[in-house]
Amino acid sequence: MLCFILLVFYSSSATCSQLQSRHRRWILDPFTIEEEHPGPFPYVLGKINVVETNGRHFKLYGEGVDEEPKGVLSIHKETGTVSVHRAVDYETKTMLKLRFEATGNDLQSAKLGVEISILDINDNPPRFQKDRYDISVNEKTTQGSYLLTLVAFDRDKKDTPNSTFHFEIKSVAPNPPDTKFTIDKSGSISFNGCLDHEVAEMFTVVVEAKDHGDVVSLSSSTTVVIHVEDGNNHLPTITGQTGSGKVKEYETGTSPLRVHASDKDTRNSAAWRAKYTIQGDEREHFKIETDPNTNDGILTVIKPIDFEEKAQMELTISVENEAPYFYCKVREKTHSGLWKVDTSKGDDDPQPHSVKVIIQVEDTNDPPLFSVTIKEAMLEENTPIGTWVEKMTAVDPDSSHARDFVYKVGNDPAGWVTVDPHTGDITTSKTPDRESLHVVNGIYTILLHAVDNGKPPLTGTATLNIHVSDQNDNVPQPTLDYVDVCLSDGPTTTNITAFDLDDSPFGGPFTFELLGDVNGKWKLNPSYGYIAGLVKEPSVFAGPHTIDLKISDMQGKFGVYNLSVTVCDCSVNSTCRGRGGTATKAVYGAIGIVFVSLLLLLFLLMAVFMSCKTVFHPLEISDSSNSTILVSNIETPGRDCKVPFLALSTDNMHYHPSKRQHSTSSKMQWAAKNFRRENVSYRVNDNCNQIDDMSTMDFPYKRNASSSVDTALLALLKERLSHQTGRSDEVLPHLYADEGDSDIISELDNIDIPDEDSFEKVLEVLGPKFMQLAAICMPPHTQKQ
């Protein structure tokens, strides 16, 4: 029981000596309140006695008065009597803290701090965290193993008999003789003896927690449900078998046998599911699996069995469970501690149940068997047809009834060989070629079959790898028949690569050689190896060239090839071939248009200015026109075949091979100027097929044939172009297109002639094909013979 604890608060109007004297004149009794007091209320808790009571007034503040819990206490302001008005709960409030004040007539006052203790009673039983607990435990669990710990608590005052409690098992159902559950003071549950699922699948244990109250003892209880899982304490037993017990040789995937087993453990549990093993199957021809529904063992053939090796097989099949087997038997019960139990039967421990089964192997037709399934042979390429290669032989493994069989070629990619159907001798039926696509790393592979006459016929297979030796039957050759060379002031080199289908020593490195007149123009550096360097001398002009190239292998076998070489300005285009093709196409188009224009103008001129006699004289066309102008006899002959004088100045037409230039477009616009009329006269005789007189033209370019008509055609062309602009001394650019593109006119690059001395440069830009056109227009006496 606690007494008052007094705290003195000094008044501002009193001295220390005066207050101390007053305190000694007060009588303070200890106050305590018992929780859950039954009443009646209010009742007097006590009185504050003061020696001098006259003129004194008392007040009480704090918990239980004007603070929670409110309304519990009050004080009489004149007598100092303290009363209790309602019950209090220790578990809610263990102490009430108050302030006591006394005021006298002299208006001097004093304040005291007061603490009133609440006395605890045993009004709360211990409580478990849950009203029911469920756990599962396997029946093979050994005794003394921890199962579960229960937790309880009491709200009464700590470390007093009211809050101290203990655990006790009140009941167990069912209650078999070989199992006893126990609980210690910490609430941990365990058992003694053995668990047996077949005896009890579930135990219901009622546990009580009881406190140690002095006046009264309170308690509560909970229920623990223990589920016993089935363990493997019963071994399975093979009860029988079904199936033919026969299997055909070389047959797999069939099931000749099924064994049946029984088990007393819970169905579909790990203690019930069977696990089978096979003994006596050294070559692992079989496997056995468990049927999940019936627990039967299904025997299956997974590897072919040869009847000639084993016609009958004896196997031993054993069965056990997925869960390991255990044993538990109570031998002695003790009053304290664990009981004495046996977990092993010693020498009498049961072993997995086993049975012996016989598997009969049925003989079937075996395919022929080659003595060597992969064989190597040597053969030189280009050997004559009928050359013997190798012999492949097979035997029939069926000892009981050997069968006849024949040899056949199974796979011969290039059709090189044939096989004797009775002896297996292999000979060539075609000339072998080591460079064939079917020869890989020098080996030609064929498959050979031996087929018996069984029903159905069976086939044995063997492989023959023919190593084909090489001969020098291929000449070296270049990888490309054309190269591009760039123009430069000094020698320019481009690479020529060669290859040979033959292997060493009949292949490279190669010897390269240039044939013909190449001095001062072309040379090779290097000229030996797999790549040769073709060197162009500065004197070689731009355009297409043809070089005769000889390439020899290490044995001296060679080939001669016409190598196309295109020389061009690489600063304009990185590759010559694409540009050259475009320029050539433009030149051919321009030449075609010029010839068509010449033909039309010739007929127009003849119709306007010529009159012929009544006798028709056909016009002979020179071969220099390349048969572009055809002979026509449909016009009526005229009289006085005269052609007006035409003048043509060729002062500015010169060709300098050393000043070559190139065009970059297949389309072209061409501007010509500085043509002047001169008295270049010519006459056509009465036969209208010969020009009597011509003026000379200084055009140093050789043509293939001579014709007087060429000059006339050139003059007519100039006349026609003059009419386009109305001026004879200046011809504006005229647009031409490639043959076949007359409906599509595209943008062309202008060819500018900056001065009178560069006309020959224009001719160089037009390329060598245009020079042929110029040669046609050149007078006969200016042609070089």
C-alpha positions in Angstrom: 0.0 0.0 0.0 1.3 3.4 -1.0 1.0 6.5 1.2 0.8 10.2 0.3 3.7 11.8 -1.4 3.6 15.4 -0.5 5.0 18.2 -2.6 5.0 21.7 -1.0 4.6 24.7 -3.2 5.6 27.9 -1.6 3.2 30.8 -1.5 4.4 34.2 -2.7 3.1 35.9 0.5 4.6 33.6 3.1 8.1 33.1 4.5 9.8 29.8 4.7 9.6 29.6 8.5 5.9 30.3 8.5 5.2 27.5 6.0 7.3 25.0 7.8 5.4 25.7 11.0 2.1 25.2 9.3 3.2 21.9 7.7 4.0 20.4 11.0 0.5 21.2 12.2 -1.1 19.2 9.3 -2.0 15.5 9.8 -1.9 13.5 6.5 -3.3 9.9 6.2 -2.3 7.5 3.5 -4.9 6.9 0.8 -5.4 3.8 -1.6 -8.3 2.8 -3.8 -9.1 -0.8 -4.6 -10.0 -1.4 -8.3 -13.4 -2.5 -9.2 -14.8 -1.5 -5.7 -18.4 -2.6 -5.5 -19.7 0.5 -3.6 -22.1 1.9 -2.5 -20.9 5.3 -3.7 -19.9 7.8 -2.6 -17.8 6.5 0.3 -15.3 8.3 2.4 -11.7 7.6 1.4 -10.1 9.7 4.2 -9.7 13.1 5.7 -6.9 15.7 5.7 -6.6 16.9 9.4 -5.4 20.4 10.1 -4.8 21.7 13.7 -6.1 25.1 12.9 -9.2 24.6 10.9 -10.9 27.9 11.6 -11.1 29.9 8.5 -9.5 27.2 6.3 -10.8 26.2 2.9 -9.7 23.1 1.0 -9.6 22.3 -2.8 -8.5 19.3 -4.9 -7.4 19.2 -8.6 -5.9 16.7 -11.0 -6.6 13.1 -12.2 -9.8 11.7 -10.8 -11.2 15.2 -10.3 -11.1 17.5 -13.3 -8.8 15.3 -15.4 -9.4 11.7 -16.7 -10.7 9.7 -15.2 -13.1 12.5 -14.1 -15.6 12.3 -11.2 -13.8 9.7 -9.1 -12.8 11.9 -6.1 -14.0 15.0 -4.3 -13.0 17.0 -1.2 -15.2 18.8 1.4 -14.0 22.4 1.2 -14.3 23.1 5.0 -13.6 19.7 6.6 -11.0 18.3 4.1 -12.9 14.9 3.8 -12.0 13.0 0.5 -14.8 10.9 -1.0 -14.9 8.2 -3.9 -17.8 8.4 -6.3 -17.2 5.5 -8.7 -15.0 2.4 -9.3 -11.6 2.5 -11.1 -9.7 0.0 -13.2 -6.1 -0.9 -12.4 -5.4 -2.0 -16.0 -6.5 1.5 -17.1 -4.9 3.6 -14.4 -2.5 2.4 -11.8 -2.1 5.8 -9.9 -4.0 9.1 -9.6 -1.9 12.3 -9.4 -3.6 15.3 -7.7 -2.9 18.8 -6.3 -4.2 19.7 -2.8 -4.6 23.4 -1.8 -5.4 25.0 1.6 -6.3 28.7 2.0 -6.5 30.5 5.4 -8.2 33.8 6.5 -5.0 35.7 6.1 -5.3 34.7 2.4 -2.1 32.8 2.6 -2.2 29.4 0.9 -0.2 26.3 0.4 -0.2 23.6 -2.3 0.6 19.9 -1.8 1.1 17.2 -4.5 -0.8 14.0 -3.7 -0.5 10.5 -5.4 -3.3 7.9 -4.7 -2.4 4.3 -5.5 -4.9 1.9 -7.2 -4.8 -1.6 -5.7 -4.9 -4.5 -8.3 -7.2 -7.5 -7.9 -7.2 -10.7 -9.9 -9.9 -9.8 -12.4 -8.2 -11.0 -15.7 -7.5 -14.6 -16.6 -4.5 -15.5 -18.9 -5.5 -15.4 -22.6 -4.1 -17.4 -25.6 -3.3 -15.6 -28.9 -5.7 -17.9 -30.8 -8.6 -20.0 -29.7 -7.5 -22.8 -32.2 -4.2 -24.0 -33.6 -3.8 -26.3 -36.6 -0.5 -28.1 -37.4 0.6 -31.0 -39.6 3.3 -33.5 -38.7 4.6 -36.5 -40.5 4.2 -39.8 -38.7 7.9 -40.6 -39.2 8.7 -37.7 -36.8 10.7 -38.9 -33.9 9.6 -38.5 -30.3 10.7 -35.3 -28.4 10.6 -33.3 -31.6 9.2 -29.7 -31.3 5.7 -29.4 -32.6 4.3 -26.1 -31.5 4.8 -23.3 -28.9 1.7 -21.7 -27.4 1.7 -18.0 -26.2 -0.6 -16.5 -23.5 -0.7 -13.3 -21.5 -2.4 -11.9 -18.3 -3.3 -8.2 -17.9 -3.1 -8.1 -14.1 -0.2 -6.5 -12.3 3.1 -7.8 -13.6 5.2 -10.1 -11.4 2.3 -10.8 -9.0 0.4 -14.0 -8.4 -2.5 -12.4 -10.3 -0.5 -12.4 -13.5 1.6 -15.5 -13.1 0.2 -18.7 -14.8 1.1 -22.1 -16.1 0.1 -24.5 -19.0 -1.7 -27.8 -18.7 -3.0 -30.3 -21.2 -6.6 -31.0 -20.2 -7.5 -33.6 -22.8 -6.3 -35.5 -25.9 -8.6 -37.2 -28.4 -8.0 -39.9 -29.5 -5.6 -41.1 -26.8 -3.7 -44.2 -28.2 -1.4 -46.0 -25.8 1.8 -45.5 -27.8 1.4 -41.7 -28.1 1.5 -39.1 -25.3 1.6 -35.3 -25.8 3.4 -33.0 -23.3 3.7 -29.2 -22.8 6.4 -27.4 -20.8 6.2 -24.2 -18.9 7.2 -22.1 -22.0 4.2 -23.6 -23.9 6.1 -25.9 -26.2 4.2 -29.1 -27.2 6.0 -32.3 -28.1 5.2 -36.0 -27.8 6.5 -39.3 -26.5 6.3 -42.6 -28.3 5.3 -43.1 -32.0 2.9 -41.5 -34.4 0.9 -43.9 -36.6 -1.3 -42.5 -39.3 -3.2 -45.7 -39.6 -4.1 -45.5 -35.8 -4.9 -41.8 -35.7 -4.9 -39.3 -38.6 -5.7 -36.4 -36.3 -5.3 -35.5 -32.6 -7.4 -32.8 -30.7 -5.4 -31.4 -27.7 -7.1 -29.0 -25.2 -4.5 -26.8 -23.4 -5.4 -24.6 -20.3 -3.5 -21.5 -19.0 -4.2 -20.9 -15.2 -3.0 -18.0 -13.1 -1.9 -18.1 -9.4 -4.3 -15.5 -7.8 -4.4 -15.5 -3.9 -8.1 -15.0 -3.6 -9.3 -16.6 -6.8 -7.5 -18.4 -9.7 -8.6 -17.6 -13.2 -7.9 -19.6 -16.4 -8.7 -20.0 -20.2 -8.1 -22.7 -22.8 -7.3 -23.2 -26.5 -7.5 -26.2 -28.8 -4.6 -27.6 -30.8 -5.5 -29.9 -33.8 -2.5 -32.1 -34.9 -2.8 -33.7 -38.3 -0.7 -36.7 -38.8 0.6 -37.1 -42.4 1.1 -40.6 -43.6 4.7 -41.8 -43.7 6.1 -44.8 -45.4 5.8 -47.4 -42.7 4.4 -50.0 -45.2 6.5 -51.3 -48.1 4.8 -52.0 -51.5 4.4 -55.5 -52.8 4.3 -56.8 -56.4 1.2 -58.8 -56.7 1.3 -59.9 -60.4 2.1 -59.1 -64.0 0.4 -58.8 -67.4 1.6 -58.7 -71.0 3.1 -61.1 -73.5 6.7 -60.8 -72.3 7.8 -60.9 -75.9 9.6 -58.4 -78.0 10.8 -58.4 -81.6 14.4 -57.8 -82.3 15.4 -54.3 -83.3 12.0 -53.1 -82.2 11.8 -50.2 -79.8 9.1 -48.3 -78.0 7.0 -51.4 -77.2 5.9 -52.5 -73.8 6.1 -56.3 -73.4 5.2 -56.3 -69.6 3.3 -54.5 -66.9 3.7 -55.4 -63.1 1.2 -54.6 -60.4 1.9 -53.5 -56.8 -0.1 -52.9 -53.6 0.6 -50.6 -50.7 -1.2 -49.9 -47.4 -0.1 -46.3 -47.1 -2.3 -43.4 -48.2 -3.1 -43.5 -51.9 -1.4 -40.9 -54.1 1.0 -39.9 -51.3 4.8 -40.1 -51.5 4.5 -43.1 -49.1 2.2 -44.9 -51.6 3.7 -44.0 -55.0 5.9 -46.8 -56.3 9.4 -46.6 -57.7 10.6 -49.5 -59.8 14.2 -50.6 -60.7 15.6 -53.2 -63.1 18.5 -55.6 -62.5 20.0 -57.8 -65.1 19.8 -55.3 -68.0 23.5 -54.6 -68.4 23.1 -53.1 -71.9 20.2 -51.0 -70.8 17.7 -52.2 -73.4 14.7 -51.4 -71.1 13.3 -48.8 -68.9 10.4 -49.1 -66.4 8.1 -46.2 -65.5 5.3 -45.9 -62.9 1.7 -45.4 -64.0 0.5 -42.5 -61.8 -3.0 -43.7 -61.7 -2.6 -47.4 -61.0 0.9 -47.5 -59.5 1.8 -50.2 -62.0 5.3 -50.6 -63.4 5.4 -50.4 -67.3 8.4 -52.1 -68.9 9.4 -50.5 -72.3 12.1 -51.4 -74.8 14.4 -48.4 -75.5 17.3 -50.0 -77.3 17.2 -52.6 -80.1 17.9 -56.2 -79.1 19.7 -58.5 -81.5 18.2 -62.0 -81.5 21.5 -63.5 -82.6 23.1 -62.1 -79.4 20.3 -62.9 -76.9 17.1 -64.8 -77.6 15.9 -64.6 -74.0 16.5 -62.1 -71.2 15.9 -62.6 -67.5 15.3 -59.5 -65.5 14.7 -58.7 -61.8 12.2 -56.0 -61.0 12.1 -54.4 -57.6 9.7 -51.9 -56.1 9.9 -49.3 -53.3 8.3 -46.0 -52.5 9.2 -42.5 -53.3 9.3 -41.7 -49.5 11.9 -43.6 -47.5 10.7 -46.4 -45.3 10.7 -45.9 -41.5 9.9 -48.1 -38.5 8.8 -47.1 -34.9 7.7 -49.3 -32.0 7.3 -48.4 -28.3 9.4 -50.7 -26.2 9.1 -49.1 -22.7 7.2 -46.2 -21.1 9.0 -44.1 -18.5 7.5 -41.7 -15.9 9.8 -38.9 -16.9 11.7 -38.1 -20.0 11.4 -39.8 -23.4 10.1 -43.4 -23.8 12.2 -46.2 -25.1 11.3 -46.9 -28.7 12.8 -49.0 -31.6 13.3 -47.4 -35.0 14.9 -50.4 -36.7 14.2 -54.1 -36.9 17.9 -54.9 -37.1 18.5 -58.0 -39.3 14.8 -58.3 -39.9 14.5 -54.9 -41.6 12.2 -55.5 -44.7 13.8 -55.2 -48.1 12.2 -54.0 -51.3 10.0 -56.6 -52.9 11.4 -58.1 -56.1 10.2 -60.5 -58.8 11.9 -62.2 -61.8 10.5 -61.9 -65.3 11.5 -63.5 -68.6 11.6 -61.6 -71.8 11.5 -63.5 -75.1 13.2 -62.0 -78.1 11.6 -62.9 -81.4 13.8 -63.3 -84.5 13.1 -61.0 -87.5 14.7 -60.3 -90.8 18.0 -58.4 -90.3 19.3 -56.1 -93.0 22.6 -57.0 -94.7 25.6 -55.8 -92.8 28.7 -54.4 -94.4 32.0 -55.6 -93.1 33.3 -52.0 -93.2 30.7 -49.3 -93.0 33.1 -46.4 -93.9 35.9 -47.1 -96.4 38.5 -45.0 -98.1 39.7 -45.3 -101.7 42.2 -43.5 -104.0 41.4 -42.5 -107.6 43.2 -40.2 -110.1 41.1 -37.7 -112.0 40.6 -38.2 -115.7 41.1 -42.0 -115.4 39.2 -43.8 -118.2 35.7 -45.2 -117.8 35.7 -48.7 -116.4 38.6 -48.2 -113.9 38.2 -50.3 -110.8 37.9 -48.2 -107.6 37.1 -50.5 -104.6 35.2 -53.5 -103.5 32.5 -53.3 -100.7 31.1 -56.6 -99.3 28.3 -57.4 -96.9 26.9 -60.4 -95.1 23.4 -61.5 -93.9 23.5 -61.6 -90.0 20.4 -63.9 -89.9 22.0 -67.2 -89.0 18.7 -69.2 -89.1 17.7 -68.2 -92.6 20.3 -66.3 -94.7 18.9 -64.4 -97.6 20.2 -63.3 -101.0 20.9 -59.7 -101.5 22.2 -57.3 -104.2 24.5 -54.2 -104.2 23.2 -50.9 -105.4 24.6 -47.4 -105.6 22.6 -45.3 -103.1 24.0 -41.8 -103.6 26.4 -40.9 -106.4 26.1 -37.0 -106.8 27.9 -36.8 -110.1 27.2 -40.3 -111.4 30.8 -41.3 -111.5 30.6 -45.0 -110.5 28.7 -48.2 -111.0 28.7 -51.3 -108.8 28.5 -55.0 -109.6 25.2 -56.1 -108.0 26.6 -59.5 -107.0 30.3 -58.9 -106.1 30.2 -55.3 -104.8 33.1 -54.2 -107.2 32.9 -50.5 -107.9 34.1 -49.1 -111.2 34.0 -45.7 -112.9 31.1 -44.9 -115.3 32.3 -41.4 -116.0 35.6 -39.6 -116.2 36.3 -38.2 -112.7 37.0 -34.6 -112.3 38.7 -33.3 -109.2 37.4 -29.8 -109.9 33.8 -31.0 -109.7 31.5 -29.2 -107.3 30.7 -32.5 -105.6 34.4 -33.0 -104.6 34.9 -31.5 -101.1 38.4 -31.1 -99.9 39.6 -33.6 -102.5 37.1 -36.3 -101.4 34.1 -37.6 -103.5 31.6 -39.5 -101.3 29.2 -42.2 -102.4 26.7 -44.4 -100.5 26.4 -48.1 -101.3 23.4 -50.2 -100.4 23.0 -54.0 -99.9 19.3 -55.0 -100.3 18.0 -58.4 -99.4 15.0 -60.2 -100.7 13.0 -60.3 -97.5 9.4 -59.1 -97.1 9.7 -56.3 -96.8 13.3 -56.1 -98.2 15.8 -54.6 -95.8 18.8 -52.5 -96.7 22.3 -52.1 -95.3 24.3 -49.0 -96.0 28.1 -48.2 -96.3 30.0 -45.1 -97.2 32.9 -44.9 -99.6 35.2 -41.8 -99.5 37.1 -41.6 -102.8 40.2 -39.4 -102.5 40.7 -37.9 -106.0 44.3 -37.0 -106.9 44.8 -34.0 -109.0 46.2 -33.7 -112.6 47.2 -30.6 -114.5 44.1 -30.4 -116.6 43.3 -26.7 -116.2 45.1 -23.7 -117.4 45.4 -20.6 -115.2 43.0 -17.7 -116.1 42.4 -14.2 -114.9 39.6 -13.5 -112.5 38.5 -10.6 -114.7 38.8 -10.0 -118.5 38.9 -6.2 -118.1 40.7 -3.7 -116.0 40.7 0.1 -115.7 43.8 2.3 -115.8 44.0 5.9 -114.8 45.7 8.7 -117.0 48.8 10.2 -115.5 52.0 11.9 -116.4 54.0 8.9 -115.2 53.5 5.1 -115.3 50.3 3.8 -113.8 49.9 0.3 -112.4 46.8 -1.8 -112.0 46.6 -5.3 -110.6 45.7 -8.5 -112.6 44.7 -11.5 -110.5 44.8 -15.1 -111.8 43.6 -18.4 -110.5 43.9 -22.1 -111.4 41.3 -24.8 -110.6 44.2 -27.3 -110.2 45.8 -27.8 -106.9 49.5 -27.5 -106.0 51.9 -28.2 -107.7 49.8 -27.7 -110.8 48.6 -24.3 -109.9 50.2 -21.0 -108.8 52.2 -19.0 -108.4 51.9 -18.0 -112.0 54.1 -16.4 -114.7 52.5 -13.5 -116.5 53.6 -12.3 -120.0 52.5 -9.7 -122.5 52.3 -10.6 -126.2 52.5 -8.4 -129.2 53.9 -4.9 -129.7 53.8 -3.5 -126.2 57.2 -1.8 -126.1 56.9 1.7 -124.7 53.2 1.2 -124.0 52.7 -1.7 -121.5 54.8 -3.8 -119.2 54.4 -6.1 -116.2 55.8 -5.5 -112.7 55.7 -7.9 -111.0 55.2 -10.6 -113.5 55.3 -13.6 -111.1 52.9 -14.6 -108.4 49.1 -14.7 -108.0 48.8 -11.0 -108.8 50.7 -9.2 -111.6 51.1 -5.4 -112.0 50.1 -4.0 -115.4 52.0 -0.8 -115.9 50.8 1.8 -118.4 53.4 4.1 -119.9 52.5 7.8 -120.4 52.4 7.5 -124.2 49.2 5.3 -124.1 46.2 7.5 -124.9 42.8 7.4 -123.3 40.2 5.0 -124.5 39.7 1.2 -124.9 42.7 -1.1 -125.6 43.1 -4.8 -126.0 46.2 -6.6 -124.6 47.2 -10.2 -125.2 48.1 -11.8 -121.9 49.7 -15.1 -121.4 49.5 -16.8 -117.9 51.5 -20.0 -117.2 51.3 -22.3 -114.1 54.2 -23.9 -112.3 54.3 -26.8 -114.8 54.3 -24.5 -117.8 50.7 -25.0 -118.8 49.4 -21.7 -120.0 46.4 -19.8 -121.5 46.4 -16.7 -123.6 43.6 -14.1 -123.0 42.5 -10.9 -124.6 42.4 -8.4 -121.8 40.3 -5.3 -122.2 41.9 -2.2 -120.8 40.1 1.1 -120.4 42.2 4.2 -119.9 40.4 7.2 -118.5 40.8 10.2 -116.3 40.1 9.0 -112.7 39.8 12.5 -111.4 36.5 12.8 -113.2 35.1 9.4 -112.4 36.5 6.8 -110.0 35.8 3.9 -112.4 36.4 4.0 -116.1 34.1 1.2 -117.2 30.8 2.9 -116.3 31.9 6.2 -117.8 33.2 4.6 -121.0 30.0 2.7 -121.6 28.0 5.9 -121.3 30.4 7.9 -123.5 30.4 5.2 -126.1 26.6 5.0 -126.1 26.5 8.8 -126.6 29.0 8.6 -129.5 27.0 5.8 -131.2 23.8 7.8 -130.8 25.4 10.9 -132.3 26.8 9.0 -135.2 23.4 7.5 -136.0 21.7 10.8 -135.9 24.4 12.4 -138.2 24.0 9.6 -140.8 20.2 9.9 -140.7 20.5 13.6 -141.2 23.0 13.2 -144.0 20.7 10.8 -145.8 17.6 13.1 -145.5 19.5 16.2 -146.6 21.1 14.3 -149.6 17.7 13.3 -150.9 16.3 16.8 -150.3 19.2 18.4 -152.1 18.9 16.1 -155.1 15.2 16.7 -155.4 15.6 20.5 -155.4 18.8 21.3 -157.3 19.3 18.3 -159.6 17.7 17.6 -163.0 18.5 14.3 -164.7 18.3 13.1 -168.2 15.7 10.5 -169.4 18.3 7.8 -168.9 18.6 6.8 -165.3 22.1 6.4 -163.9 22.2 4.9 -160.5 24.4 6.5 -157.8 27.1 4.3 -156.6 27.6 4.6 -152.8 31.1 4.1 -151.4 31.7 1.4 -148.8 32.9 4.2 -146.5 29.3 4.9 -145.6 29.0 1.5 -144.0 25.9 0.8 -146.2 24.0 3.5 -144.4 22.9 5.1 -147.7 21.2 2.5 -149.8 20.7 2.4 -153.6 17.3 3.6 -154.7 15.9 3.5 -158.3 12.5 4.7 -157.6 13.1 8.4 -158.7 12.6 9.4 -162.3 16.0 10.3 -163.9 16.5 14.0 -164.5 18.6 16.1 -166.9 21.7 18.1 -166.6 22.8 16.6 -163.3 24.3 19.6 -161.7 25.0 20.4 -158.2 25.7 23.9 -157.1 29.1 24.8 -155.8 29.6 24.4 -152.2 32.4 25.7 -150.2 33.9 24.2 -147.1 36.7 25.5 -145.0 38.6 22.9 -143.0 41.3 25.2 -141.7 40.4 24.6 -138.1 39.8 20.8 -138.3 42.9 19.1 -136.9 43.3 16.0 -134.8 46.0 15.7 -132.2 46.1 12.4 -130.4 48.2 13.9 -127.6 45.5 16.3 -126.6 42.7 13.9 -125.8 39.7 14.8 -123.6 36.7 12.9 -122.6 33.0 13.6 -122.3 31.0 12.5 -119.2 27.5 12.1 -120.7 25.9 9.7 -123.1 23.8 12.6 -124.5 25.7 15.4 -126.3 25.2 18.9 -127.6 27.7 19.9 -130.2 28.6 23.4 -131.3 30.7 24.1 -134.4 31.9 27.4 -135.7 34.3 29.1 -138.1 33.0 27.3 -141.3 33.6 29.5 -144.4 32.3 29.0 -147.9 34.9 28.5 -150.5 34.8 27.7 -154.2 34.9 24.0 -153.7 33.3 22.8 -156.9 32.3 19.4 -158.0 30.2 18.0 -160.8 28.2 14.9 -161.3 28.7 13.2 -164.7 25.9 12.0 -166.8 25.8 8.8 -165.0 25.0 10.6 -161.8 27.2 8.4 -159.9 30.6 10.1 -159.9 31.9 13.4 -158.6 34.5 14.9 -161.0 36.1 17.6 -159.0 36.7 18.2 -155.3 38.7 20.6 -153.3 41.2 19.4 -150.9 40.7 19.1 -147.2 43.5 19.1 -144.7 42.2 16.4 -142.2 45.1 14.2 -141.1 43.1 11.2 -140.0 43.1 7.8 -141.7 39.8 6.3 -142.8 39.1 2.8 -144.1 37.8 3.6 -147.6 37.6 6.6 -150.0 34.5 8.2 -151.5 33.8 11.5 -153.3 30.4 11.6 -151.9 31.7 12.1 -148.4 32.7 15.7 -149.1 29.4 16.4 -150.6 27.6 15.0 -147.6 29.7 17.1 -145.2 28.9 20.2 -147.2 25.2 19.4 -147.2 25.3 18.9 -143.4 27.0 22.2 -142.9 24.4 23.9 -145.2 21.6 22.3 -143.3 23.0 23.4 -139.9 23.4 26.9 -141.3 19.7 27.1 -142.1 18.9 26.3 -138.5 20.1 29.7 -137.4 20.2 31.8 -140.6 24.0 32.2 -140.3 26.7 30.2 -142.1 29.6 31.2 -139.9 28.1 30.2 -136.5 26.1 27.1 -135.7 24.1 27.0 -132.4 24.0 23.8 -130.3 21.5 21.2 -131.5 20.0 18.5 -129.3 20.4 14.8 -130.1 19.2 11.8 -128.3 20.2 8.1 -128.2 18.5 5.8 -130.7 15.2 4.6 -129.5 14.7 7.7 -127.1 13.3 10.2 -129.6 10.4 10.9 -127.4 12.5 11.7 -124.3 14.8 14.7 -124.5 16.9 15.1 -121.4 19.2 17.8 -120.2 22.6 17.7 -121.9 25.9 19.3 -121.1 27.1 22.0 -123.4 30.4 21.6 -125.2 32.0 25.0 -125.3 34.7 25.9 -127.7 36.6 28.8 -126.1 38.7 29.7 -129.1 39.3 28.9 -132.8 42.3 26.8 -132.1 40.5 24.2 -129.9 38.1 22.6 -132.4 40.4 19.6 -132.5 40.0 19.3 -128.7 36.2 19.0 -129.2 36.9 16.1 -131.6 39.1 14.5 -128.9 36.3 14.8 -126.4 33.9 13.1 -128.8 36.1 10.1 -128.7 37.5 7.7 -131.3 34.1 6.7 -132.6 33.5 10.2 -133.8 36.9 10.1 -135.6 35.4 7.4 -137.8 32.6 9.8 -138.8 35.3 12.4 -139.6 37.1 9.9 -141.7 34.0 9.4 -143.9 33.9 13.1 -144.6 37.6 13.4 -145.5 38.6 13.9 -149.3 40.2 10.9 -150.9 43.5 12.6 -151.7 44.0 13.5 -148.0 43.6 9.9 -146.8 46.7 8.2 -145.7 47.4 5.1 -147.5 
